[in-house]
Structures are given as structure tokens and as C-alpha cells.
């Protein structure tokens, strides 16, 4: 089963992500979140408070559809020579 990670670990992950981006981004940066909803919920309040643009392109998609979306995005980038 995916997403069986306890909330304590997801909260720790979110703190780690926020720590890693601290000082590297400005409030004007566009943030694109590809994490699953259960991980996003730990990040979104802080990111929306700090940054002008926070996007979640896979919001509302079930897990299988998220994988298909990522595969399609990867294939499109590869076809256009972007790595």
C-alpha cells in the first residue's frame, strides 16, 4: 500500500524540505509540488505563506493517474531533448 508512512515521518520530511530550500529561493519563485497529497498537506501552508506562486499540477489525481502524468511529462521532456 502506498502512503502508509506515519504522519510523524511525513512531518519530518516536510521540515527537511523546508530547511533545504531555505535561503535558496525568493518569495517571487514559482514552486511546483509533485508530492502526493498526504505529503503536500505538511508543506502547503508554509509554502503558500512564503511564496507568491505554489502550483500542484497533479492535485486531485489518484495514485495511478499521478504515475501516468509523471510518465507523460517525462516522455514529453525527453522527446524535446530536455533532461
N, C-alpha and C positions, 0 to 999 in steps of 0.2 A: 504494500500500500504506500503510495507516495504521500508526502506531507505528514508523516507520523512523528515528526520532530517535535519534542515538547516546547511549549511556549517559552520556557526559560532559555532554551538554546536559541530560539529564533530571536529573542530579545538581545541576547549576547551577540548574535550575528549582526543585528541592526546597529548596535553600538559600535561594533568593529567597522562596519561600512561607513558610518558617520565619522568615525575617527580618521579613517583612511582618506576621506575626501575633504576633511577639514583643512583649510588653507590652500587647497589646490583649485577650488572653484570660487567664482564670484557670484553674487546674487543674480547677475544677469545671465548666467549659464543656463542652458536648456538641459534638463535632466530627463532621461528616458529610462524608465524602470521596466525591466524584463522579468523580474522576480514574480513568483506565484503570489496570489492574494494573501495567503497566510503569512508570508514574509513581508510583503508590502505594507501590511497593516502596522507593522512595527516601525517602518521608515517614513511613511507618507506624512504624518503630522509635522514631523521635524523638517522634512524636505520642503513641504509646502510653505512652511513658515520662513525658511531661509532663501528659497529660490523662486524667481518670477515664473518659471515655466517647468512644470513637472508633468510628464506625459506617461501614460500607461497604455501602450498600443494593444496589448492582449487582454485588457480588462474585460471581464465577463466571459472569457473563453474557457471551456472545460480543458482539462489537462491534455487530452489527445489533440484538441484543436490548437492548444498552445504549441505543442510539438510540431504540428503541421505548419503553423505560422512561422516558427523559427526556421524550419527546413526551407520553406518558400523564400524567406528573407535571405537566408544563406545562399541558396541557389541563385537568386537574383543578383546578389553581390558578386558571386563567383563568375557568373555569365558576363558581368560588366567589368571584370578584371580587378575588382576591389577585394582586398584580403583583410 
